[in-house]
Amino acid sequence: MENGGAAGKIVGLVVVLVVACALPFAMSGFRVFQFTQVYIYAIALLGLNILTGYNGQISLGHGAFYAIGAYTTAIMIDKWNIGYGWTIPTAGILCLVVGFLFGRPALRLEGLYLALATFSLALAVPQILKYFEHWTGGSQGIVLSKPKAPWRLPLSEDQWLYFLTLVILIVLFVLAQNLLRSRTGRAIVAIRDNHIAAEAMGINSALYKSVVFGVSAAYTGVAGALSGIAIAFVAPDSFNIFLSITLLTGIVIGGLATISGAIFGALFIQFVPNWAQEISKAAPWAIFGIFLIVFMYVMPHGIAGFLRLAWIRMTRSAVTGRKAAGEARS
Amino acid sequence: MNRPKRFLALLVALGVVALAGVGGVAAQTVVGVTATEIKIGNTNPYSGPASAYGTIGKALGAYFKKVNDEGGINGRKINYISLDDQYSPPKTVEMIRRLVEQDQVAFVFQPLGTPPNSAIHKYMNEKKVPQLFVATGATKWNDPKNFPWTMGFQPNYQTEGRIYAAYILKNVPDAKVGILYQNDDYGKDYLKGFEDGLGEAAKKVVVLKQSYEVTDPTIDSQIVNLKNSGANVFFNITIPKFAVQAIKKANDIGWKPLHFLNNVSSSLGTVLKPAGLEASKGLITALYMKEITDPQWKNDKGFLDWVTWMKKYYPEGALDDQSNAYAYNVAILVTHVLKQCGNDLSRENIMKQAASVKNLELPLLLPGIKVNTGPADFAPVEQEQLAKFNGEIWATFGEIIDASKK
């Protein structure tokens, strides 16, 4: 049974991967762009989920790291003419450092107080961006050019960005998976579940918490950098407080403390607001709210949790079914 | 078939091929237009921080409904698709790409806001899709050389700033100017136009500049600082909420400078009345539209037509919201352009006709102000007139100032 499940999982992953690679050739440029956005959100959501889902630190300010990532890329490309490929890891590392430094003082804050502190970060960053007008272009923002596919690949700009994002997404997901399944990952979860017990077992709670904050910020920063490249424009209005709340919504809907939840959450925050608008122009957010409530009611553990539960029930009923059939035969 | 005939046949055949080739080169891109329909795309902030402007997008739709009820344009009905972008540039890019690539609109009309339009500026010009009459007062939309597919609409903020500067240089010999501005592109555009207009004198004349953030609760302390600076001229670059506070506060603390109020906040209904008509006496602004809350227009034909239309097609819209008058003007302008296109509704021709509007009067522009565009002039409305508030109405004075003639 165990082996069957693992094999099924691998087959499932391969199918998803094949579909993901085929998508950009079957869809219009606009749809390819939308799915690139989904992957970008997914990276940001995974980052936030490591912090909030696995480590139990609530952040209402990840839009700030998203913005820092996007601006790092934009400034490096626009002011210093650096190739966009270099700007993505730079954005990640910068956010790692900023996140770690922010995580240190934030250690003293727990739960809702931390949420408020990060909230202030999200509020402050757009204004700080305006202040350094020489670098950031103020509220006018910075206009970039979309990168063309390198090595003469026969891909459109949209398709190239799609694959670039997909590859980065896979690498970051594998890294996150390895991190969370390791000793470190168990320590991270232990701190969330009971930090006193964790410390009693010799886990350096303060260090772990700040490192997790840094890693989480780095993921979100990479997502921000990719978003800057994909949109080809950054401005303070792109990173208002609503972005941070949207990200938090995404991980809760997708499934807290699950890796696949980031993808489902990203699909939700990308497409559901658009559907809501199709249903009612007058009150799209009321419709969005109804969607949210329905999802939370039907799937209290998020989409990923729901699917896992459904999968377990299905396989279990298959097993009991087989057993019953065997008994009947004997 | 003898030889000459065969030769002739060959020539004719070649000619046909050549003609076809020429035809191919000159072929125009017609997208979003059928025998019965013209598809127009738009983005507006129906939700989010700037949703107060969303009424413009709704009013545009209401005007097209009127056009359709009256038989459309050359027999074609307008199919107006307006999407919510929340004033968020990434969302604007997504929505505009949907309109252009999926809905296949003929052109994009009146997307709102400077950052959202900046985000799609390059894209529209690469795709060669008209980005017509954008709803922002930034200066960069009038750049036909580099961006031949983008056109602005209203007079830009810099122009208006320059008009005030010229007035001060000419009429206020001992000017000491205090400035209050919103700390974003809108405020800074005004500031730049104003300081450019003052030129060399700016350093001497401007005694204090104060700024505020759009999220600030109040600007009282800035006003006090400006008073204490000894300024006798006040250039007030604020949106309505803060304009009310500024006028009130200046009056309360007994500061009576020559007060220039930017056009953005010139509404009687939403600014001057709440601030107090007595306190507002003597304000100077530059106008290009009729202020719909100004009683001097209550029997004006343009105004009455607008009210009739509002009541029939957009009854839920506010009759004291200048945005609805703005939308009415620009919707009439685009309808005019489409009529002028005749049966050639290619994107090239739409752009060409938009750039050949001559002396068009719109019902809610000030008398004498006309829309003019040309191949090198992508700024449709460039005239303004100064007006002084006399306690009841905005009384225009002086000549109509034409920014394009400078």
Interface residues (C-beta under 8 A of the other chain):
Chain A: S28 G29 F30 R31 F33 Q34 Q37 Q127 K130 G138 S139 Q140 G141 V143 S145 S227 I231 A232 F233 V234 A235 P236 D237 S238 N240 F242 Q277 K281 P284 W285
Chain B: Y46 S47 G48 P49 S82 L83 D84 Q86 Y87 S88 P89 P90 V93 E94 R97 R98 V100 E101 Q102 G113 T114 P115 P116 S118 A119 H121 K122 Y123 N183 D184 D185 K188 E213 T215
